Amino acid sequence: MSGDHLGLGIDAGGTYTDAVVWDFDQQKVIDKAKSLTTPHDLVQGIRDALNKLPRQSLGKVRLTALSTTLATNALVEGRGSRVGLLVLSPWDWTEEQVGHSPLINVPGAVSISGEIIQPLDETACRDAALRLIEYFGCEAIAIAGYASVRNPTLESRARAIIEAFCDVPVVCAHEVSRRLNAIHGAQTAVANARLLPTIRALIDSVKRALAEYGISGQLMVVKGDGSLVDATFASKRPVETVLSGPAASVNGAKVLTRQRNAVVVDIGGTTTDCAVLNSGQVTISNEGARIGNWTIGVDAVDISTVGLGGDSRIDFSASRRLVIGPQRSVPVAYLASEYSSVEDFIKRFDPLPYSQWSDASPLDILILDGSVSDELSRLEKDLVNLLKNEPIPAVVAAERLGLASYRLLPVDRLENIGVIRRASLTPTDILHATGVFTRWNVETAEAMLDAFAVLYGKSRDSVISEILEGITRRLFEEIIRREISYETNGRIRDIPADWHFLINKAFHNGNSGLQVKFRLRRPVIAIGAPAGVLAPAVSSHLHCRVLIPEHADVANAVGAIASQIRVRVEVLIRSNGEWGYTLHGEEERVEFPDLKSATTAACRIVRQRALKRAVEAGAREPDVVVTHQDGIGEASDGAQVFLERRVSAVATGQTLLTGVSQRQ
């Protein structure tokens, strides 16, 4: 019976928080809502979205799935616990190599083949942990060893020693990353330890918010590979939720269109994410998740991100070249709907005195956004105090503070540390000014566009045309970049410089000289709130179909609730020359006389471990598929030589609710 099996999907994105009520039986959206994300308290944005949904529908929800940018943003911004890193390696590591401080090297090491070549110095381990906790004030410990994925014994022993005398979370690299790269393993362990309190606090807050609205049942979280895990599991391994939001967007595009082969383009408020969907699956990155300068060794969708969205700042350079993003601004249409003073300023603003300026910053409006640090200069404090009651234009703020120019305002540092934000012209305002999207203050968006046109030195219509073409060009190039990376298996990740002549020819398709035409054989699925307006123009440049599904504006939330549980476990079998084979697992290192017996044991281990973890993650009767892949080398005489065998098990299953629903 329809309506008996409802789920709630929530996507807490960088700009908007979306929520959908999903009918598992009919596979469709019943209700949906959007609210602005509240970065410093994500749960408030979730509450705002839930408040717009019918209580009757929420009362029938028995499963909630959450996708969030919190883990990704926390790593980028350096938020979370202070983590100390213990390193077990044949040679000393430096903080510069890992990109983390504090770090202490402890005697104890295994070789690349997993043999213990230096026993763990247990006294040094205990002393190092005490120093990290008592001297450096660390709230969690990460332990990383060279080649620990080949033999985790030393890491596990070090953890047991630390847990015996102190009550702080301890994370071992071999548990959160199965990739051989030791530096990436260390970064993954540090990231997981850092995120523990952040994700746990979010999950606890979400549970309380759900209870306030009478929403019962299981809470799931989307991982970076697009699969679901139970919230309890996610709170123990929060690093796996990195890139949760982009992964949910691919799922949502697939569910809403039922396409199995496509390029998915998710145009959000802050960024545009792009991924290739092939045979119903999105490629998992071989390198793990790239976050800033770190590589996190977890399964994550192979996705590219560009700083282009509905809230991208629109500006121009001294050479009168239009610039769209990557900086993000608050749309003036939204801000004016909240503050009448903003509307008054824009309508009264005289752009002529600024018509020779080299950018559009005279139109900036400053907003107090985050918590205020005590470590501010006097001028910074004066500016913050000025903004406490309402947003103020930069030129007005400079006048009130007695400054000769608004360029003397200490805006950049306050913006970098998250204390203030700017409002300016954005694509969202262009959509308001052209009547395409009219949720907020249309008149102010029109006035802002007119003022910008005067500063830029072109007509209003020319500005609109140039902005829309600029956005189309950025999307065109990003889709080409993503497809090239996919087809070359990552060997070409960017458009080479000497291709730009051909790219220009293909985009403009002029009538003279060489004609170049790109044809994308896959359709483009465009999702996100601005997708219906900004994406279709790409079709004529790539000669492909552009699909804008119904509910494209909440596709990420749909992707969250419609996802499956998926767990992958892998062990490695390596040859030891003429005398046997070694099985390297997460918790074991076992010798076998022949490859057959080693493979049999490996298949049993990965099957049992994947099944156990899938059930722990919340799957109902998961299916397990075991495969293996051999690595073959070539000897000097040209003969093939067996190097290793990777045995993998993938357990997939529906959640408890969806599993019941689909069988009835």
N, C-alpha and C positions, 0 to 999 in steps of 0.2 A: 504494500500500500504506500502511495506517495506521501512523503512527509514524515514517515516513521523513522527514517535514517538520515538525520541531518548532521552536517559537520560545519565547523566555523574555521575559515581560513583568515589569517591575519598576516599582513606584510608591513613591518615597521621599516619603511624606506628612509632614504636620506632627506626627502622633502615631505612626502605624504605617507600617512599610515592608512592602509586599505583593509577593509574587512568584508567578507562575503559569507553568506549562509548557503551551503552547498547541499543539494539533494543527491545522495549517493545512488538512489534507485533510478532517477531520471537523468543523472549526470548533467545537471544544469544549476545555474545560479538562481536562488530564490529571492534573496535580498542582497544589497550591497551598500557600502558607505565609504566615504573618504574623509579624512581630517588631516590637518597639518601635523607633521611629526614634531614632537617636543624633544629635541636632542638631549637635554639635560635630565629629562624624566620621560623615557619612552612610554611608560605606562599611562601617563596622562593623555598622550595622543591616542593610545589604544582605547582608553575610556571614552574619549571624544567620539571615536568611530563607532564604538558599541552603542553609545547613547543615541545614534541615528538609526539603529536597526530596531525592528519591531520586537518588543519583549516576548510576544507570543512565539516568534520563530526562535529566539535565543533560548527559550525555555525547553525547546525540543532538541537542542544540540547535545550530542553525546560524545563528540570528538572535536578537539581543537588542534590546529596545526599552525605553528608560528615560524615565519621566516624573518630574519632581522639582519641589519647591517651592523649591529652592536659590536660583535667580535672583530670584524674588519676595522671599524672605526677606532675601537679601543687600541688595537695594535698600531695603527697609523699614528694615533695621538699619544701613544705611550702610557695609556691609563691602565689601572689594575694594580695587583699586588707588586710589591718590590721583591724581586726574585734573585736569589743567589745561585750561581752555577758552579757545580763541582765537575771537574773534567778528569776522566781516567783515560790516559793515552800514553803511547810509547814516547811521545815528546810533548813539551809544554805548549799549550795554546795561549794566544794573546787575546785580550779583550777586543782589539782591532779586527782580528780574524773573524770572531763570532759576531761582533757588533753588539756586545752586551757587557755590562759591568754591574756588580762585581763578579769576578771569576777567580776561582782558586783551583790550581792543578794538584791532584792527589796521586801519589804513587800507586800503580795498579794498571795493567794493560793486557789486552788480548791482541793477537795478530790478525791479519786480514782473513786468515782461514779459521779464526775462532779459537785458537789455542791460547791458553793463559801463559803469557811470557813474563809477566811480573805480578806477583800476588798483591792483593789489595793491602795497603798499609792502613789497618783499621784504626790505629791511634791517630794517624794523620787525618783520616776521614772524619773522625769525631771532632778533632780540634778545628778542622776547616769549617764544619757545619756550625759549631759554636761561634766562630769568628763571624761568619756570615749573618747569623741571627743576632748576636749580642753587639758586635761592633758596627756592622753595616745596617742593622735594623731590617733584615730581610724577613718577609712574612711567608715565604715559600721557598723550597729548594728544588732545583732541577739538577738531575744527574745525567751526564752524557759521556759515553765512552767511545773511543775509536773502535769501529767494527763491532759494536755491541749487538747489532742485529744478527751477527754470526754466533755470538755467545753472550747471553745477557747475565751470566752468573755474577760478575763483579758489580754491575749496576744494581742488581737485586740485593746483593749482600750489603752494599753501601746504604741502600734505602732502609733495610732492616736495622742497621746500626743507628741511623739517624732517628727513625721512628721509635726506637727503644728509649730515647732520653729526651725527645722534644715533641711538642704537639703542633707541628706546622705541616701543611701539605707537602708531600714529596712526589715528584714526577720523574719517571725514568724515560729516557729518549726511546728505548726499544719498544716501549708500550704504545707510544703515540705516533711513531714514524718507522716504517719498515724499509725505507730507502737506505742504501748503503752510505750515502754521503753523510759523514759524521757531523760536519758543520751545520747542515740543514737539520739533522736530527736534534742537535743541541738547540737550535733556534725554535724548533717545534716544541721541544720540552719546556723551554722558557716561556714560549707563548701560551702553552696550555696552563702552566702554573700561574702566569700573570692573569689569565682570564677567569680563573676559578671563582673568585668572589663576585666579579662583574656579571657573569652569566647566571650564577646562582641567585644573585639579588634580582636580576630581571625575571627569572622563572618564578621565584617566590612572589614577586609583585604581580606578575601576570595571573598567577593562580588566585591571588586575592581579588584582583579586578574581575576575573571570571565569576568568582563566587558572589560578588556584589550584584552581578546581573543574572544570577540564578543559572549559570551555565555549569553543567556538571560533566563528568566523563574524563577521559584521558587527554593529557596535554602532550603533543608531539612537537618536535623542532626539526626544521629542514637543515640537513647537512650541506656541506659545500659541493657534494657530488649529486645533489638533487634528491636524495633519499631522506626518509623520515627516521627519527629515533625518538624513543620515549624521553621526556624532559629530564627524568632522573639520570638517564645515561648521558644526555647532553651536558648536564651539570658536572659530570665527572671528567668528560673529555670535550670541553667547550671549544678547543682549537678546531675541532671538526666542523664547527658551524661557520668558519671563515668562508666567505663568498656564498653564504646561505641565500641572500636575496637574488643575485643573478641566476643561481641554480633554479630557484622557484620560478623565475620568469620563463625559462625554457620549458619547464613542465607545463606552465599555464598556457603558453603558445601552442604546445602540442595538443593539450586537452581541448582547448577552445576551437581549434581548426581541424583536428584529427589528421593533420599532415604529418608524414613520417620523414620527409626530406625537405628541408627549407633552411634559409638563413633567418635566424631570429634576431630582431632588432628591438631592444627595449629602451624607449626614450623616456627617461625619468625627468625629475626636476633638476637634478644635479649632473648626471652623467647619462651616456648612452652605452649600453652593453650589447655586445654582438657575439653570437655563437652559431655554429653549424649543427643542424639536426640531420643525422644520416641514419636511415633505416630505423627511425624511432628512438635513436639514442644520440646523446651528445657526447662528444669525445671528452674523456678524462685526461687532464694534463699529465704528461709523463714527469714533469718537473715538480708537481705539487702546486700549491697556491702561492703566487707572487704578491706579497704585500709590502709596498715600499721597497726597501733594499733587502728584505728578508725573503727567503723561500721556505714555506711551511710544508713539511713532508706529509701532507694528508691528501686524500683523493678530493679533487675539486674539478669542476667543469672547466674546460679549456675555453676561456672567454676573454675578449678584449674590451677595454673600457676607454672611452674618450670623454673629455670634459665638455660635453655638449648636452644641454637639457632645456626644459622650459624656463628654468630660472637662471640660465647663463647670462652673465653680464654682457651687454652690448656696448661697445666703445669704439673708438677709432684712434689711429696712431697719428704722429706728427705729419706723416706723409699722406694723410687722409685715406688710410687703408682701414676698412671696416674690420673689427675684431669681435668675435663671438666666443665667449668663454676663454679659458676653462674656469675663470673665477665665477663664483656663484653670488647672485644678489637677490634681495627680496623684491619681488615685482611691486612696482608702485601702485598698480591697480589693487593689489591686496592690501598694502599698507594704508592707502587712502580710504579703503572701506572700513578700516579699524580706527583711523585718526583723521578727523576733519581738518586738522591743521596741515596735514600733508597735502590734502586736496587744495587748500587755500594757497599754499606756497607754490605748487606747480602751476596753478592757474594764473598767479600774479607774476611768475618769474619772467624777467625780461632777458632773453638770451643774447641780444645784440651786443652788450658790452663784452661778452665772452666769445664772440664769433671768430676771433683770431687764435683762440686757445688750441693747444695741441691734443686735447682729449675732451671727453664729455664729463669730467669729474665735477665741474660746477653744478651739475644736476644731482650729485650724490646727496642722499639723506642718511643720517647716522642713527643707529638703533642700539640701545643697550640690550645685550643678548644673554651674557653668561654671568657667572659668579665673579665678583670683583676681588682681585688679589690685593693684599696689603702692600706688596712690593711695587707700588706705582710711583711715578714721579709726580711732582706737584701739579704740572700741567695736565698729566693724564688723569689725576684725581679730579681736577676742575672740570675736565670734559665729561667724565663719568657722572659727576654730580649734576651737570647740565642736562644729561640725557635721562635722568631718573624718572621724570614724569611723562615724557613723550618723546618720540623721534624728532630730531632737529636737522634741517639742512646744513650741510657742511659750511656753506658760506655764511649762514646765520650764526652758527656756533663760533666761527672765527671772530665775527663782529662782537659777540657777547663776551668773548674772552680777551678782547683787545688786541687781536693779532692782525698783522698787516695783510695776511693772505690766509685763506683756508688751507693752503698747502703746508702751513706751519703747524697744523693740528697733528698731534701724535696718534694718527689713525692706524698706521700700518702695524705697529707692535700690538696695539690693543686688539686689532683684527686677528692677528696671528695667534694670540693666546685665548681667543674666543670670548672676549669681553664685549666687543661691539660687532655689528654687521652693517653693511651698506645696502641701501635700496637704490636701484637704478633702472634704466630701461632693460627689459628682458624679452625673449620670445613670447612669454605669457602676455606681456603688455601689448605686443604686436597683434596677437590673436584677439585681444579685447578691442583694440583700436579698429580692427577690420571686421568686427562683429561676429567672428567665428566662435569665440569663447567669451561668455559675458557673465561669469560667476561673480566678479567683483566690480570695482568702480571703472566703468567704461570711459566716462568723461575725463578722468584724470589720466588714464592711459593715452587717450587721444592728445591731451595737452602736453604730456611728456614726449610723445613722438614728435609733435610739432616743434617743441623746443630743441630736441635733439637734431632735427633736420636743419634748423638754423645754424647750430654749432658745427654741424658736419658740412654745411654748405651745399646741400642738395634739397630737391623738393621732397615733400612727404611721400609721394608715390614712388619716387626713385629710391628712397630709403627702405620702404617696405619691400620693393622688388629685390634690392640688393641683399637685404637680410635673409629673405626667404631663399634666394639663390645660394647664399653662403651656407645656409643650413643644409640645403640639398646637396651641395658639393661635399660638405663634411661627411654626410651619410653615405654618399656615393663612394668616397674614398675608403671609408671605414669598412663597408661591405666588401669592397675589392681586397682590402688588406686582410680581412678575416678569411675570405675564401682562398687567397693565396697561401696563407699560413696553414690552412687545413689541407690543401692539396699537396703541399710540400712537406707535410708532417713537421711543421715548425721550423724548417730550414730557412725559410724566408718569412720573417715576422713583420717586416715593414716594406713599404714601397720604395725600391731603390731610387736614388736621386736621378739616374739617367732615364727613368721611366716617366718622369713628370711631363715631358713633351707629349708623350702618347696619351697620358691621363688627361691632359688639357684638351687634346684633340678629340678624345672620346666624349668628354663631358660637353664641350661646346658644339661639336659636330658641324664645323663650318663648311662653307662651300668651296674653299680653295685648297689646292695642294693635296696632301695626303689625307684620306678619310680613314678614321679609326672608329671601330664600333665594338663595344663590349656586350656580350650576351650572357646573362646569368641563367643557367639552366634550372636552378632551384627557384621556387617562389620565395619572396621575402615576407615573413610574418612580422608586422610592426605592432607593438603593444606599448602601453603607457598612455597617460592622459593626453599628451599632444600628438600621438602617433597618427591619428586620423587626418590631421591637417598637414603635418610636416613630412610624412613619409611618402605619400602617393606620387609626388613629383619625381622620385627616384626611378619609377617604372620606365619612363621614356629614355632615361640615360643608360639603364642596364638592360633594357628590353626584356623585362621579366614581369611576372605578376606580383603585385603588392597586396597582401591580404590584411585587412583590418578586421579582426573578429569582433563579434558582439562581446561586450564586457572587456574590451582591450584595456580599458582604464584601470581595471582591477585584476589583470591577468596574473600578477605575482601572488596575490592572495588565493586565487583559484589554483595556481600551481602548488601552493603549500598544502592545501587540504586534499588535493587529488593525487598526491605523490604516494609512492610505495616505500616500504622499508627495504633497504638493500644493504647487506653486509658482505664485505670482501675480506678473505683471509688468505695469506700466502706463506709458503715455506720454500726454502731453497735447498736443493741437493747438489753438492759439488764433488767432483772427482778428487780423490787423494792420490792420484797416480795409479800405480799398479796394485795397491793393497786394499782398495775399497772406496766407500763413498760416505760423506758426512751430511746429515740432515741438520739444517740450521732453522730452528723455529723461534717463535717469540719467547718460549719458556724452556727450550730444550736444545741440546746439541748431541746428536746420537750417531754413532758409527755403525755402518752396515757393510757386509762383505760384498754385496752386489747391488746393482741399480734396481733390480726388480723388487727386492725386499725393502729397499729404502723408499721406493715409490709407493708401495702398498702402505707402509707406515705413514708416509706423508699424506696420502689420500684420506686415511682414517683421521689423522690429526686435524686437517683443514676442514673436513666435513663436520666433525663434532664441534670444533671451535666456532665455525660459521653458524651452525644451527643454534648453538647456545647463545651466541651474541645476538642473533636475529630475534630470538624469543625475549631476551633481555631488553632489546630495543622496542619491543611491543608487537612483534609480528605474530600472526595466527597461522599455525601450521605452514611454516615457510618451506619453499622448494629450494633444494641445494643442488647446484651444478658444479662438478669438479672437472677441471681441465689442467693440462700441463703443456709447457712450451720449453723446448730445448735450445740451449745456446751452443752453437757449433763453431769451432775455430779451425784454422788451417795450419798444418805443420809446414816446415821448411821444404819438404818434398812434395807438397801439394795435397797430402792426405788430410781428410777431415778428422778433427779431434773433438770429442765430447768435452764441454767445459762445465755446464751446469744444467739443471732442470728446475724450472719454477712450477710448483704445483699450487694451484689456486682453487678456492671454493667461493662461490657467490651464492649467498642465501637471500632470496627475495620473498616477500609476502605482503599481504594486505594487513592493515591494522585490525584489531579485534572487531571494531564496528564495521569497517568496509568489507572484511572477509565474510561476516554474517550476511550483510546486505546483498552481496553479489551472488550468494548461493541460494537465496530465497526466491 
